[in-house]
Amino acid sequence: MDNYTPAFKARLGIFIAVGLSIFVIIIFFIGKQQNLFNPVFKVTTNFQNVSGLVVGNNVSYSGINVGIVDDITILNDSTVQVTALIRRNVQQFIKSDSEARIGSDGIIGDRILTITQGSTRAGIVEDNERLRSIEPIETDMIIASLQTSASSAEIITNQLSQILTNINSGEGTVGRLIKDESIANNIAQTIDNFEKSSREFDETIEVTKQNVFEFMERLQVTAAKTEIASQELGEIMMKINRGEGTIGALINDTTMSSNLNQTIINLMQSSLGLDENMQALRENFFFRGYFRRLEREENKRLEEKEKLEQEQEIEANRRRNE
């Protein structure tokens, strides 16, 4: 009978009230998560592979949870239909050209259905409208690709290790360059020779520049002298044109020109007279022997010259035949 005391009844009532409160809170929380108390609308999309997506996973738009996955149905051997419930107050932001894709909530979190933002020119999505989908990238495919890349990297690493081993052993051109000191010395000597040649070339260029400067100075001096000579020649030609000086008088003075022509004619006549006098002397009795003796000596000289030329020609022919 002590179990039914007023204190016991009070404690039992409080326990039942707290339990009912907790139950109501849990129901409210679950209903809120499942959008049981909010107006919603449906959208559908199709995938070839839902990649682990299950009913009850969240639907995300711009990084915000706006609904849940309500149903996943296999339509045929290559198509899976996913139905999502989305809060009605978000409908105005989702466009008819938005796309649905399957992602992860974090790096290793649950799978979620993500809806992308559409274009501003597209209309608002309607209830039960089908959205375009983007197939998810399978983790197995990524792992297989990574394994292939790892195998290729291993092969490259082995080849690179072999190359480095050969280089350290002094094999090949690079190995000889590293290990053989004589090649390094030759390269250093070549670089030194190149530096010396470069310095000598710079010196040659400097000397050439100096010679060019000297040549230009001399050319300027020559040009100045030529200009002076041209000016003086111009003055002389002007004087000649004015009839000044002997040459000017010869060119411009007709009287002097006539006298000069007459003088030349007189000289020609005197030369003819001299030839006639010499011919008369040749025929004169007193001078005839003298001129004949000169003629005989001239003929004798010509004969000796001709005989000498013949002997020289015979000697040259003999040498060619030998």
Backbone torsions as a table, in degrees:
resi	resn	phi	psi	omega
1	MET	NA	-24.2	179.9
2	ASP	-66.2	-21.4	-178.0
3	ASN	-70.8	-16.7	-177.5
4	TYR	-107.8	26.7	176.8
5	THR	-69.6	159.2	179.2
6	PRO	-56.8	-36.2	179.5
7	ALA	-64.4	-41.1	179.4
8	PHE	-65.1	-43.3	179.2
9	LYS	-62.6	-37.0	178.9
10	ALA	-65.8	-44.2	178.9
11	ARG	-64.3	-38.5	178.7
12	LEU	-66.1	-40.1	178.6
13	GLY	-64.2	-42.6	179.2
14	ILE	-63.5	-40.5	-179.3
15	PHE	-63.5	-43.8	179.5
16	ILE	-65.5	-39.5	-179.5
17	ALA	-65.5	-42.5	178.7
18	VAL	-65.8	-41.1	179.0
19	GLY	-62.6	-42.6	177.8
20	LEU	-64.3	-38.2	178.6
21	SER	-62.7	-45.6	179.5
22	ILE	-62.4	-40.7	179.8
23	PHE	-62.3	-44.0	179.3
24	VAL	-63.8	-40.9	180.0
25	ILE	-64.2	-42.4	179.5
26	ILE	-63.3	-44.7	178.1
27	ILE	-60.3	-42.2	-179.8
28	PHE	-64.3	-42.8	-178.9
29	PHE	-63.7	-46.6	179.6
30	ILE	-65.0	-40.9	178.5
31	GLY	-63.1	-35.7	178.2
32	LYS	-67.9	-41.5	179.3
33	GLN	-65.0	-36.0	-178.4
34	GLN	-92.8	9.0	178.8
35	ASN	56.9	38.7	179.7
36	LEU	-77.5	-22.0	-176.3
37	PHE	-110.6	5.3	179.4
38	ASN	-115.4	143.8	175.1
39	PRO	-67.2	134.2	-176.6
40	VAL	-130.8	168.6	171.0
41	PHE	-137.2	160.9	-174.9
42	LYS	-105.7	145.5	167.9
43	VAL	-135.3	152.0	178.7
44	THR	-126.3	158.6	176.2
45	THR	-156.2	156.8	-176.6
46	ASN	-117.2	142.8	176.1
47	PHE	-132.5	157.2	169.3
48	GLN	-82.3	-29.1	-178.8
49	ASN	-149.7	122.3	-178.4
50	VAL	-83.3	-6.0	170.6
51	SER	53.3	46.3	174.5
52	GLY	90.5	3.5	177.7
53	LEU	-71.3	136.0	-179.2
54	VAL	-129.2	163.9	177.3
55	VAL	-63.4	135.7	-179.1
56	GLY	101.1	-13.0	175.9
57	ASN	-67.0	153.1	-176.1
58	ASN	-73.2	154.5	170.8
59	VAL	-110.5	127.4	-174.4
60	SER	-115.2	139.1	174.4
61	TYR	-135.9	120.0	-177.7
62	SER	56.3	35.3	177.5
63	GLY	80.7	7.8	-178.3
64	ILE	-116.6	136.0	176.3
65	ASN	-73.4	116.8	-175.8
66	VAL	-118.5	0.5	-179.6
67	GLY	179.2	-168.1	-179.6
68	ILE	-135.6	162.9	173.0
69	VAL	-80.7	119.6	-174.7
70	ASP	-93.1	-32.8	-175.9
71	ASP	-157.4	146.1	174.4
72	ILE	-130.0	119.3	-174.7
73	THR	-128.1	135.2	175.4
74	ILE	-85.8	116.6	-179.3
75	LEU	-85.5	-42.2	177.0
76	ASN	-156.3	-168.2	-174.8
77	ASP	-71.1	-7.7	-179.0
78	SER	-131.0	5.4	-175.6
79	THR	-136.6	131.0	175.0
80	VAL	-122.6	126.5	-179.9
81	GLN	-96.4	132.0	178.9
82	VAL	-115.7	126.4	177.7
83	THR	-108.7	131.0	-177.9
84	ALA	-121.8	141.6	172.7
85	LEU	-101.9	124.0	-175.8
86	ILE	-123.9	141.4	-178.8
87	ARG	-60.0	140.2	-175.2
88	ARG	-63.4	-33.8	-177.0
89	ASN	-70.4	-8.7	178.4
90	VAL	-97.3	-10.6	-174.0
91	GLN	-58.3	-35.3	-177.1
92	GLN	-65.9	-17.3	-178.7
93	PHE	-96.4	-17.9	-178.1
94	ILE	-91.1	126.7	-176.8
95	LYS	-96.7	161.6	-178.2
96	SER	-69.6	-20.1	178.0
97	ASP	-98.9	12.3	174.5
98	SER	-66.0	157.9	-177.6
99	GLU	-122.4	148.2	179.5
100	ALA	-108.4	136.9	176.8
101	ARG	-141.5	158.1	-179.4
102	ILE	-100.9	126.4	179.7
103	GLY	-131.5	-162.7	-179.4
104	SER	-125.1	146.7	175.1
105	ASP	-84.7	86.7	-172.4
106	GLY	90.6	-165.8	-176.3
107	ILE	-74.1	-46.8	-176.8
108	ILE	-124.0	26.2	-177.4
109	GLY	-83.0	-173.8	179.2
110	ASP	-66.6	157.8	176.5
111	ARG	-73.4	144.2	178.1
112	ILE	-135.0	157.9	174.9
113	LEU	-99.0	117.9	-176.1
114	THR	-105.7	132.7	177.1
115	ILE	-110.0	125.7	-177.8
116	THR	-83.0	163.5	177.1
117	GLN	-77.7	137.1	178.7
118	GLY	-90.7	-175.3	179.6
119	SER	-82.5	156.2	-177.4
120	THR	-70.6	-25.0	-177.5
121	ARG	-81.4	-13.0	-179.3
122	ALA	-81.1	156.3	179.9
123	GLY	-81.1	172.1	-179.8
124	ILE	-75.1	143.0	-179.8
125	VAL	-64.4	140.8	179.6
126	GLU	-94.4	165.1	176.9
127	ASP	-64.8	135.6	-178.6
128	ASN	64.9	18.5	178.1
129	GLU	-77.6	148.5	179.8
130	ARG	-94.9	126.7	178.4
131	LEU	-95.5	149.6	172.9
132	ARG	-67.8	151.5	-176.4
133	SER	-122.7	156.6	174.2
134	ILE	-119.8	121.0	-176.0
135	GLU	-63.4	137.9	179.2
136	PRO	-74.6	156.6	175.8
137	ILE	-88.1	123.1	-177.2
138	GLU	-72.9	138.8	177.4
139	THR	-63.5	-35.9	179.5
140	ASP	-63.0	-39.0	178.7
141	MET	-65.3	-39.8	178.9
142	ILE	-64.1	-42.9	179.9
143	ILE	-63.9	-41.5	178.6
144	ALA	-62.2	-41.8	178.5
145	SER	-64.1	-39.4	178.5
146	LEU	-65.7	-37.0	178.1
147	GLN	-65.4	-41.2	177.1
148	THR	-62.8	-43.3	179.0
149	SER	-64.3	-38.2	179.1
150	ALA	-65.6	-39.6	177.7
151	SER	-63.2	-43.2	178.0
152	SER	-64.0	-40.7	179.0
153	ALA	-63.9	-36.3	178.7
154	GLU	-65.2	-42.3	178.2
155	ILE	-62.7	-45.2	179.9
156	ILE	-62.2	-40.3	179.6
157	THR	-63.3	-42.4	178.8
158	ASN	-63.2	-42.8	179.4
159	GLN	-64.4	-42.6	180.0
160	LEU	-64.5	-38.7	176.9
161	SER	-62.3	-40.9	178.4
162	GLN	-64.6	-40.8	179.1
163	ILE	-63.1	-44.4	179.9
164	LEU	-65.3	-35.8	177.0
165	THR	-63.8	-43.6	178.0
166	ASN	-63.3	-39.2	179.3
167	ILE	-64.9	-44.3	178.5
168	ASN	-64.6	-27.5	177.9
169	SER	-81.6	-5.7	179.1
170	GLY	85.4	14.5	-179.8
171	GLU	-88.4	150.4	178.6
172	GLY	78.7	173.4	-177.1
173	THR	-64.6	-46.5	-179.2
174	VAL	-64.9	-41.3	178.2
175	GLY	-61.3	-42.2	178.4
176	ARG	-65.2	-38.9	178.2
177	LEU	-61.3	-34.9	-177.5
178	ILE	-82.2	-41.8	-172.4
179	LYS	-90.1	-38.8	-174.2
180	ASP	-80.2	113.8	-178.4
181	GLU	-71.3	-29.3	-178.7
182	SER	-64.1	-39.6	178.0
183	ILE	-64.9	-42.0	177.9
184	ALA	-61.1	-40.8	178.1
185	ASN	-64.4	-41.4	178.7
186	ASN	-62.4	-41.0	178.5
187	ILE	-64.0	-43.4	178.6
188	ALA	-62.0	-41.4	178.8
189	GLN	-64.2	-39.5	177.9
190	THR	-62.5	-41.5	178.9
191	ILE	-64.6	-41.0	177.9
192	ASP	-62.0	-44.2	179.1
193	ASN	-61.9	-39.3	178.8
194	PHE	-64.5	-39.4	178.3
195	GLU	-65.7	-40.8	177.8
196	LYS	-63.1	-44.9	179.2
197	SER	-61.1	-38.1	179.4
198	SER	-65.2	-41.7	178.4
199	ARG	-64.8	-44.7	179.0
200	GLU	-62.0	-38.2	178.6
201	PHE	-64.9	-39.4	176.9
202	ASP	-62.3	-41.8	177.9
203	GLU	-63.2	-41.5	178.7
204	THR	-61.6	-42.7	178.8
205	ILE	-61.6	-40.6	-179.4
206	GLU	-64.9	-44.3	178.5
207	VAL	-62.8	-42.1	179.6
208	THR	-61.8	-39.6	177.8
209	LYS	-62.9	-41.9	178.8
210	GLN	-63.4	-43.8	179.5
211	ASN	-62.6	-39.4	178.8
212	VAL	-64.3	-41.5	178.4
213	PHE	-62.2	-44.0	178.4
214	GLU	-61.8	-42.8	179.5
215	PHE	-61.8	-40.9	179.6
216	MET	-66.1	-37.6	177.1
217	GLU	-63.7	-45.3	178.5
218	ARG	-62.5	-39.2	179.8
219	LEU	-64.6	-36.8	177.2
220	GLN	-64.7	-41.9	177.9
221	VAL	-62.1	-45.8	179.4
222	THR	-61.0	-41.2	179.2
223	ALA	-63.5	-39.4	178.2
224	ALA	-63.7	-44.6	178.1
225	LYS	-63.1	-40.1	178.5
226	THR	-62.5	-39.8	178.5
227	GLU	-63.0	-42.2	178.7
228	ILE	-63.5	-44.3	180.0
229	ALA	-62.7	-38.7	178.8
230	SER	-64.0	-40.6	178.4
231	GLN	-63.7	-45.1	179.4
232	GLU	-63.9	-41.0	178.5
233	LEU	-63.3	-37.5	177.1
234	GLY	-63.5	-41.0	178.2
235	GLU	-63.8	-41.5	179.1
236	ILE	-61.5	-43.7	-179.8
237	MET	-65.1	-34.9	177.0
238	MET	-65.4	-41.8	177.9
239	LYS	-63.5	-41.7	179.3
240	ILE	-62.6	-42.2	179.3
241	ASN	-64.5	-30.8	178.6
242	ARG	-80.6	-7.9	179.4
243	GLY	88.9	13.7	179.5
244	GLU	-83.3	147.9	178.3
245	GLY	78.8	175.1	-176.8
246	THR	-65.2	-47.2	-178.9
247	ILE	-64.7	-40.7	177.9
248	GLY	-62.5	-39.9	178.3
249	ALA	-66.3	-39.1	179.1
250	LEU	-63.3	-35.9	-176.8
251	ILE	-81.8	-41.5	-171.1
252	ASN	-98.6	-27.3	-176.9
253	ASP	-86.0	112.0	-179.0
254	THR	-69.9	-31.7	-179.1
255	THR	-65.2	-47.8	179.6
256	MET	-64.0	-36.3	177.7
257	SER	-63.8	-39.6	178.9
258	SER	-66.6	-40.7	178.9
259	ASN	-64.5	-39.7	180.0
260	LEU	-65.1	-39.9	177.4
261	ASN	-64.0	-40.8	179.8
262	GLN	-65.4	-38.1	179.0
263	THR	-64.0	-41.9	179.1
264	ILE	-63.2	-40.3	178.6
265	ILE	-63.1	-42.0	179.0
266	ASN	-62.5	-40.8	178.8
267	LEU	-63.7	-40.0	177.9
268	MET	-63.8	-41.4	178.0
269	GLN	-65.0	-39.1	179.4
270	SER	-65.2	-37.0	179.1
271	SER	-65.1	-38.7	177.6
272	LEU	-65.0	-41.7	178.8
273	GLY	-63.5	-38.2	179.4
274	LEU	-65.3	-40.0	177.5
275	ASP	-62.3	-39.5	178.9
276	GLU	-66.1	-39.1	179.4
277	ASN	-65.7	-40.5	178.8
278	MET	-64.5	-37.7	177.7
279	GLN	-65.9	-37.0	178.0
280	ALA	-65.9	-39.3	177.8
281	LEU	-62.9	-38.6	178.7
282	ARG	-61.0	-35.5	-177.6
283	GLU	-86.4	-10.5	-178.8
284	ASN	-69.7	144.7	-176.9
285	PHE	-63.0	-37.7	-175.0
286	PHE	-75.6	-30.7	-176.0
287	PHE	-104.4	-2.1	-175.2
288	ARG	-63.9	-42.7	-179.0
289	GLY	-64.0	-40.3	-179.5
290	TYR	-61.9	-47.6	-178.4
291	PHE	-67.3	-34.5	178.3
292	ARG	-67.2	-38.4	178.0
293	ARG	-63.7	-40.1	176.6
294	LEU	-62.8	-37.5	-179.5
295	GLU	-67.5	-41.3	179.5
296	ARG	-64.7	-41.2	178.6
297	GLU	-62.8	-38.0	178.7
298	GLU	-66.5	-41.8	179.0
299	ASN	-64.7	-39.3	179.5
300	LYS	-64.9	-39.2	179.5
301	ARG	-65.3	-40.9	178.4
302	LEU	-65.1	-39.0	179.1
303	GLU	-65.2	-42.4	179.4
304	GLU	-63.6	-39.6	178.9
305	LYS	-63.6	-42.8	-179.7
306	GLU	-65.6	-41.0	179.1
307	LYS	-63.7	-40.4	179.5
308	LEU	-64.5	-41.0	178.6
309	GLU	-63.7	-38.3	178.3
310	GLN	-65.5	-41.8	179.1
311	GLU	-63.3	-40.9	178.7
312	GLN	-64.2	-38.1	178.8
313	GLU	-66.2	-40.6	178.8
314	ILE	-64.1	-41.3	-179.4
315	GLU	-64.8	-39.8	178.5
316	ALA	-65.4	-38.9	177.4
317	ASN	-65.3	-38.7	179.8
318	ARG	-64.4	-41.8	-179.9
319	ARG	-67.3	-37.3	177.6
320	ARG	-66.1	-38.1	178.8
321	ASN	-67.8	-33.7	178.4
322	GLU	-67.7	NA	NA
